[in-house]
Amino acid sequence: MSDLTQLLRRDLPASIVVFLIAIPLSLGIAAASGAPLLAGLVAAVVGGIVAGALGGAPLQVSGPAAGLTVIVAGAVADFGFAGTAAIVAVAGLLQMVLGASRLGRAALALSPAVVHGMLAGIGLVIALSQVHVMLGGAPQSSAWHNLRDLPEQIATHHGVAALLGALTVAILLLWPRLVRVSLLPAALVAVVSVTVLAALLGADVDRVRLPDEPLAGLIRPAWPDAPVREIVLAVVTIALVASVESLLSAVAVDRLHDGPRADLNRELVAQGAANTASGLLGGLPVTGVIVRSSTNVAAGARTRASAVMHGVWIAAFVLLWTDLLETIPMAVLAAVLIVVGLRLVSLAQMRTYARHRELPTYLVTALGVVFTDLLTGVALGMVTAALLILWRLARCEIRRAERAPGEWLVTINGTLAFVESARLTRELSALPPAADVDVELHLDYLDHGAFETIRNWREGYERAGGRVRIREVHDSWFSQATSGRLGGGKRTPRLIGSWSRWQDMDQQRRGAMEAGIAEFERTVAPLVRPQLADLARDGQRPQQLFITCADSRLVPNLITASGPGDLFCVRNVGNIVPPYGSGDASVGAAVEYAVDVLAVTTITVCGHSGCGAVRALMTGAAGPGSDLGDWLAHSGVRFSDPADEERCVTDNVLNQLANLRTYPTVRAAEASGRLRLAGMYFDLAEARMYEVDPILGDPRPVSSLPAA
């Protein structure tokens, strides 16, 4: 597809969709910030054109964001809007310095629980203030006052404004469920339909007010008459919050598409340039906005042209059709902001943080923002996060379970330090005497005091007739301490092993498979459960189809250091891909599913040393008439040197890559640049991976590490 065709078919329609969403949101955010409504539109234009043209995240759309509403409202109250515009311009300069210093990723070091808690708190503050506007009243000076006066506001205001606002909320909530047309976003439908209804009814309600001459109505920034310390604090606050929100949005947008990844430092410089321009033109601060950005991706945008064009459309609309904007009731914009604000309070995020035991940080930050102010709330959240880290560092989990009469399992997880010695002694002393005890240690750290506690207990327990076995999973802290090397040397990973290596007593009691499953559920499952839960909820998005042999010695996830959700695997005897239309559809179905549905970017065919299938092909041991012989015939391979087994394996790999290219879906994806085919050869004895040269067939080491 040519650049012009892509622009017309993809970016132009997407820009129109984003433009239609941006107009009501920009007006509403300006109203909630206590700023002139034109300032929100100026920020939307500058964010689209400047940040869109210069940014490092091509599909991100920038503009005024709900996350800065509370900060801007405070700045407007303290410095006036002209002073706030000057502060925004200086904050943009600070952002550019941060980006030029390559500190883009440093902004992401802030705990996500604090960031999302901050946004949730801001969302609640917006909703509590705008519900008064929707009911026909006026917002109070703080969230607490808005909450305190809300019952009286509900009881005394039941006018036309409240009905228009309630209808707007209903459309915003119901439209996405009933109609799935991307060109008709809910915010546009709600604002247009309720505005038309208000005009037909002749409703006497407050409406949008803009200057008759928009260009003449731009407010020039003026340096605020305030203490330097307060100005510096406002500049740093706007710069940091805008930076964090923009970078988090850029990272989130990266997960929505398969195009180029974001350059966060470049994006930060672009956001700074947009804020400086917006401030100088009398606009609100600009950030990357996930609502507009996700809409941009969903509408089919492919390049930054969509974001730039959406800014151009807003500018043209403001200059040519101001009268249309002035027909919108303020209660309608307030209703839009109520829904936007409440959506910042994400139940899915709360469940995630509860699962990761970070919910206290999220809640403290959110409630701190609501009942104090933004900086205090964020500071309380950071303190809570630090306290939780310290608590986890000094805490471990100890569980006792009776597996059979006279047999006990004690599992200790986490960090085991001397401060836990008393609790550890109490738990171990509760075991019945003269039992058979397995102690499993899943430790991140073990200090000498805790080691002495376990060793002394074991010696005393065994003297009293008991039996104790200590097994470490993942790291070997206890064995290092026993040999006098605690804190030094290499730690031994325990996740890798075969059943025969670690099964001793278990194998005598039950079969190998049952013992392996029990080992997985006891030692590995706690580590991978959060990732598997996310995959179960979000679905799989592997980047690679990995076709390899069914040989039991070959473990794909082990040799590629990959985990759940990384590889879409096909395994069969000889890593064979039957040609398209050969009559065997099993491999072909997997190939088409991987390319067309999962949109993998790489297909790898991996052979290995000592392959029994290749040896059978070399010797002709599996002739026609048997299932194995019929299957191997699909390979179609002709060996260049039948006496060289390694060369025969790589010849087979190259032939399967050729067979892959007989599939129309593979040819089309490879021709468009969406798919790459690769051949690999794994040497079992060396435990080393080689890449197969697609022309010469020679294996080349993938890594520069020395061979075993």
N, C-alpha and C positions, 0 to 999 in steps of 0.2 A: 504494500500500500504506500503510495507517494505521500510526501509531507502535506501537500495541499489537500489530497483526498482525506487523509487522516484528520486534518484540521476541520474540514467541512462535515465529515461523517461522525466524528467522535467529540472533538473539543468544543465546537460551536454549540451543539445541543446541550452539552454538559454545562457550558458557561451560562446558558439561559436558565437552566434549572437552578443553579447556585445563585444567580442574580435574583430570581424570584423569592428565594428564601432569605437572602441577605437584606432586602429592603425592610421588611417588618422587624427583623431582629435588630438591625442597626438603630432604627427609630426607638424601639423599646428599650434597648440598653442605654441609649442616651437619656431617655426619660428617667430611667431608674437611677442613673448616675447624677441626676440634678444638673445635667449639662444641656446646652442648646441642642435641639433635635438635629440641626444641620451638622453638628460636630460628629454625630454617629455616622452620617452619610459620607462626610469627608474621610473619616477613618476607613470606611468600607472601600471607597475609591482608591485611596492611597495603599491600603493593604493589598488590594487586588493587583494594582498595576506595579507598584514598587517592589513589595515583597514577592509577588508572583514572578516578576521578571528576573530578580536577583537571587532568589532563594535557592537553598540547597536541597529542598524537598519539593520536586517539581509538581506533585499533585496536591500539595497542601494549599488551602485557601485561607488567607489572613483577613482580619477585620477587627472591629470592636468585639470584645469577648465578655461574656457574663462573669467570668472569673475575676475581672478587674473592677467590677461595678462598685463594690464596697470601698475599695481603695480610692477610686476616682471621686466617689461621692464625698469621702472624707477630705480629699484634697480640694475639691470645689468649695466645701464649707470653710476650709481654713485659709485658702489663698485666692478664692474667686476663680472663674473659669479661665480668664486671661493668664493668671499666674499658673494654673494647672497646665495649660497648653505649653508654657515655657518649660515647666518641669518635665513634661512628656518629651519635649525636644531634647533636653539634656540627658534624660534616661536613655533615649535612643543612641546618643553618642557613647554612653557607658556600655550599652549592649554591643556596639561595634568594636569597642576596645576589647571586650571579653571575647568576642568571636575572633578578632585578629590575633589575640593571644592564645588561640586554640584551646579555650576553656569550655567549649561547647558541651562536651560530655561531663564536665565537672558539675554542671547544673543538675545532672541526673543522679548525683550522689545523694541528694536529699531523699529520705525515705518515701517511697510511693504512698505509704499509708498516711503520711503527713500531708502530701500534696493532694491526694484525693479527699482526705478529711477536710482540708482547707476549702476545696471546691464545694464539698457538701455543705459546709458551714455558710459559704457565700450563697449557695443556692437557697438555703433556708432563709437567709437574710433578705434576699431578693423577693422570695415568695411572700414573706411576712409583710414587707412594705407594699408590694404591688397589689395584694388582696384588698388593701384599703382603697387604692385607686380604682380597682375594678368595681368596688361597691359604691363608688361615687364620693368617697371621702378623700382624706389627705394622709400620706404616710407620716409617722412620727420620727423622732430623731434617732431612735435606736431599735434594735430588734426586740429587746425586752419590752420597751414601751409599745411597740406594734403588737406584740403578743398579749400584753396586758389589756390593751384597748380593743382587741379584736372582737370579744363577745358583744361589746356595746356597738361596735361598727356593724356587726351582722344584724343586731336587733333593730337598729334605727335606719338602715339604708336598704331599701327594696325598690329602688327606682329603675328607670329604663337602662341606666348604665350597668347595673348589676345583672339584668337580664341579658344584655348584649355580651357581657363578659362571660357569663355562665354558658351561653350558647357557643361562644368561641372556644372555651375549654372543652365542651362536648365534641365539637368538630375535630379539634386537635387530637383528642384521644381516640375517636371512633374512625376517622377517615383512613388512617393507615391500615386498620383492620378490615375495612370494607372494600377499599379500592387500592389496587396496587399498580398505580400508574406513576412512573418516576417524574414525568413532566408536570404533574399536578401535586406538588408537595402540600402537606397538611397546613403549614403555616400560611401559605398563599391562599388556599381555599378558604380557610377560616377568616382571614382578614378581609378578603374581597367580598365574600358572601355576607358576612355580618355588616360590613360597611355599606353595602348596597341595601340591606334590610333597614339599617338605621336611616339612610337617605329616604327610602320609600315611606317610612313611618314619620319622617320629619322630627326625629328624636332630638330633644334639646339637651345635648351632652357635650362635654369638653372634647375638642378635636385637636388634631395635630396642627401646630402653627409653625410655619417656616417664613423666612424673609421673602418679600416679593421679588427681590433681586438676589438670588443665592450668592453670586460672586461678591456683591457688595456687603452681604451679611456675614462674611467670614470674619471671625474674631481674631485680631492680631495678638500674639502672645506678648505678655509683659512680665518682667521680672518681679516676683512677688515681694511685697514689703513685709518680710517676716525674718525671724532669726535664721542665720545660716544653717545651724544644726537641724532645724525643722525641715528646711528645704533639702538638705543633703539626705536626710532620712526618707523623705518622700521620693526623691530621685532613685535612691538605691532600692526602695521597696518596689516601685513600679518596674524598674529594670529587671530585678531578680524574679519577681512573680511573672512578668510577661515572658521572660526567657524560659523559665521552667515550664510554663504552660505551653509555649510554642514548641519546645523540644520534646515534651511528652506527647504532644499532638503529632509531631513529625514521626516519632517512633511508632505510635499507634497506626498512623496512615501507612507506614512501611509494611505492616502486617496485612493490609487490605489489598495489595496489588503485587504483581511479579515484576514490575519495572525496576529502574535504577534505585538503589538505596540512598537514603538521605545523607548529605554531607552536613552534619550538625553545626560545624563552625561557620560554614558559608551561610547556613540558614540563620544563625544568630546575627551575623553581620547584616543580612538582608532585613531581618526584623528591626534591627537598630536603625537602619536607613529609613525604613517605613515609619518608625516612631518619630524620628527627627523631622521628616517631611510632614507627618500628620500634625505634630505639635506646632510647627511653623505656620501651617495653614489653618490652625484653630480646630483641630480634630481630636478625637479621643485616642488613647493609647491603642496600639495594634498588637494582636497576637495571632499565632496560628490557631484556628478554630476547628475542633474535631467534627462538629456538626456539619459545617459547610464542606470540610475536606472529605469526610466519608460520603456525603452526598455527591461530591464531585467524582469520586472514584466509582460509586455505584451508577452514576449517569453515563459512564463510559469514557471519561477523560483519559487521554494518553500523554499529554505534554503540559507544560506550564502555560501554554496559550489559553487554556480554559480559565485559569485564575485571572490572567491579565484581562481577557475579554469581559469577564464578569464585572471587573472594576470599571471598564469603559461603558458598559450598559448602565450601571448605576449613575455615573456622571451624566450621561445623556438624558436619563430619566429625570434627574433632579433639575437639570437646566431647562428641559422642555415641558415637563408635566408636573410641576410643583402643585398645581391646583388639585390634581388627583390625590396626592399624598395628604393634603389638608382636609380631605373628607373622612379620614380614618378617625374613629373615636379613640380617645386615650384609654378608655376601659378595655377596648379590644387589644391594644398593645400590652396593657397590663396583664391581661389574661394569657397572652403568648408568653410573657416573661415568667408568669407563675408556673406554667408547664415546663419551660426551659429550666427554671431554678430547681424545681422538684426533681427533674431528671438528673441533675447533678448529684442527687442523693441516690446512689446506685445500690440496690439490694444485692445484686450479683457481686459487687465489690465487697460489700459487708460480709457476705458469705465466704468469699475468698480470704479476706483478712481474718475471719474467725477460724478458718481452717488452718491458717498459718500462724495463729495466735498473736496477731497484730491488731485485733479489733479494738483493744483499749487505746492504742495510739490514734486510730481513726476517729473514735468517738470523742476522745479528749480534745483533739484538734478541732473537730466540727463544732462541738459545744462551746469550746473556748472562743472560736470566731463569732458564734452567735451571741454569746452573753458578755463578752468583753470587747475585743477588737481583733482585727486580722493578725497583727504582729504578735499580740499576746497569745492568741490561739495557736499560731504556728510555733511559738516558743514553748508553750505547754506541751504541744505534740512532740516536739523534738526531745524535750526532757523525758517525756513518757517513753519514747522509743529507746533512749539511752538507758533508762532504768530497766526496761524489759530485757535489753541486751545483757546488762550486768546480772540480772536475776537468772537468765538462762546460762550465763557463763559459770555461775556458782551453784547450779542446780542440775540434778540428774534424775532420771526416772528409774525406780526400782520396782520390779514385779516378781512375785512368788507364785508358782503354780505347781500343783501336784499332778504329775503326768500319769502315774500309776501308783498303787500301794507301795510306799517306801521309796518312791522316786520323785524328786523335786527338781524343778527348773527355776533358777533365779536369773532374771534378765536385767542388766543395768545399761541404760542408754544415756548418752550425753557427756557432760563434763563431770568428772569425779575428782573433787578436791577435798582438802582436809576439813573444810567447813561442813561437809556432809558426813563426816566420820561417825558422829553420834547417831544419825538416822540410819546409816549403813549398818552399824553394830546392832541397832535395835531390830532391823529387818532380818539380819542373818541369825540373830539369837532366837528369833521366833520359829526357826525351823526345828522340826522334831529331831531328837537325838538319834544317832546311828542310822541315818538315812543315806540314800545314794543321791548326791546333789550335783547337778550340772550348773555351773555359773557361766553365763554368756556375757561377754563384755563388748558392748557396741560403743566405744569411747572415742570422743574427740581429743580428750586430754586426761591424763592420770598423774596426780602429783604424788610425792613420796609419802605424805601422811596417809592418804587414802590407800596407797599400795600396802603400807604397813598394817593397816586395819584389816584388809582382806587376807594378807599372809598370816597374821596372828590368829585370825578366826579359823582359817583352814587348818593350821597346825593343831589348835585346840580341839577342833571338831573331829579330826582324824584320830587324835589320841583317844577320844571318847568312843571310838568304834565306827565313826561315819566314814563315808568315802566322798571325796570332792574332786571334780574335774573342772578345770578352768579352760574355757575356749574363747578365743578372741576373734571377733568379726571385724573386718576392714583394716584395723591397725593393731600393732603388736606392743602396746604400751606395757602390759603386765610382764610379758616375756623379756622385754628390754630391761625392765626394772629388776627382774629376777637375776639377770646376768650382769647387773650393774651398769647398764647402758641407757637408763631412762633419760629421754630428751635428746639422745644422739643417734646417729646412724640412720639407715633407711627404714621406713615403715613398710610393712608387708601388706599388700592388698589381699583381702580374703574373699572377694566376690568371685574370683576366677578359680575354677577347679572342676574336676570330674567327679562323678558319684563315687568312683572307687578310691579317690584321694581322701575325701573327708568322711565317708561313711565308715564307722567302726561299730559302735554299739547299736546304732540305728538299724544297720543292715541286718543284724542278727534278729531284730524284732519284727521287721516288716520289709517289703520289697523295695528295690532301688527307686522306682518311680515315686512311691509314697514318701520315702525318706527325702527325696529331692524336693518334692512339693512342700513338705513340712519345713525344710531348710529355707526355701524361698519365702514362704509366708512369715517365717520367724525373723529372717535376717535381711532379706532384700526388699520385700514388700513395703516395709515402713519408709524406705528411701525413695521408691518410685511411685508410691501411691498418689502423692499430689500431682505428679506429671500425668499419670494415667487417668486421674480424675478429670484433669483439664482436657485431655484428648478425648475422653468419653463424652464430655460436654460439647466440645468444639468440633469434633471430627478430625480425621487425619488429613495432613497436607505434606506428605513426603516430597522431597525434591528429587529423589532418585529411584528408578526401577533397577534392582540388583538381581541379575539372573546368574545363578551359580549351581554347582553340582550338589546332589543330595548326599555326598560323602559325609559320614558322621564326624570326620576330623575337621571339617571346615565349618566354622561358626561365623556367619557374616557380621553380626553386630560386634563380635569380639575383635575381628581383624580390621574392622573399620572404625572402632571406638565410637560406635553410634548407639543410640538408645531408642526407646519406644517412639514411634511416629517419624523416624528418620528414613527408614528404608522400606520400600514396597518390594517384597522378595518373591521370586519364583525359583524353586529348586526342583531339579529333576536329574535323572541319570545322565551325566555328560554335559550339563548346562546347554542343552540343545534347544534351538528355536526352529521348529518346522517352518518351511517356506509358506507364504500366504497361499491359501487354497489347496494345501496338501492333504486336507482331510482331518487333521488333528487340530481341534479348535481351542484346546485348553490353554496353551501358551499364548495363542493369538488373542484370546479373550482378555488375558491379563495385560498384554501389551496395549490393546486398544483402551482398556479401562484406565491404565496408568497415564497414557498420553492424552486421551480425550476428556476424561473425568477428573483425574487427579492433577493433570497438567504438570507432570514431572519435567524437569529440565535436562535430566541426564538418564541414559540407559547404559548400564555397565554389564558386560558379560565377563564373568570371572572363572577361569579355569584354575587347575591346581596340579601340583606335582603328584605323581603316583596315582593318576586318575584311572580307575578300573575300566571305565567306559572307553577311554581313549586306547588303553591297552587292548581291549576287545576288538576295537576297530583296526588296530595295527596288526593283530594276529589273525583276524577273521574268525575269532572264537565264537562270536554270536552271529550265526548265519541266518538267512531268511527262514521263515517258518516258525520262529519263536517270537513271543511278545517283545523280548529284549532286542532281538535282531531287527524286527520291524521298526522298533523305536529308534535304534541307532542309525538305521538307514535314512532317517529324516535329516541327519546331520549334513549329508551331501559333501563331506570333507574329502579332499584329496591331499595326501601328505607330501610335502616337498622333500622330506628326508625321513623315510619310514624307520630308519634305524635310530633316530634321535628322538627320544620320548619327549623331552622338553619342547622340541620344535613341533612335534605332532600336537601337543596340547595347545600351543599358540596358534598353529594352523587351524585347529578346531574353533578357537575363539574368534579368529578373523572370519571364518566361514559363517559362524552364527551371526556376526555383525552384518555380513552380506545378506543372510536370510532375513534379518530384521528389516532391511531396506526394501524387501519385497512387499511390505505392508504399506498400503496407501497412506494411512494415518501417520506412520513414521516418516515417510518421504516428505509429506506435506509439512510436518512440524520441523523437520531438519532443514528443509528449503527455506522456511520463513525465519530461521535462526532461533526458534523456540526450544530446540532439542539438540543435544550433543550425544553421540555414541562413543563409547570407550571400551577398550579391551584390557583386561587385567589377568595377571598370572600370579598365583600365590604359591610360594615355596614352603611346604610344610616343615621341612627340616630346619630351614633358616628362620621360619616365622617371619617372612618378609614378603612384601607386595611389590610386584613389578608391573609397569605399564607396557602393553604390547604395541610396538610401533605399527601403525595402520598400513604402512607401505612395505617395510622390510620384514615385519613379523618378529623383530628382535625384542626381547624383554629388557626394559630399562628400570632401575630402582625408582620407586615413587619418591622415597625420602632420601636425604643425604646421610642418614645414620649408617654407621658401619654394619656390615652383615654379621650374623652370629658366628 
